[in-house]
Amino acid sequence: MTTNRFSNLFGRVAGAFRVPSRRKVELDYLNQSISINDLERRQHEIDAGKFHSF
């Protein structure tokens, strides 16, 4: 029983320090667009490598 509690606690702590994936960051960036023009500009920025180093 204590092993399960420890595993759960460790999983939550590790999850707090997890770095989001590049795909998640790009998707969040696209979801913040406010118009179709903004969305297209953001797509071009991603295609040009805006998050390449992520």
Secondary structure as UniProt FT lines:
FT   HELIX           2..16
FT   HELIX           22..31
FT   HELIX           36..47
FT   TURN            48..53
//
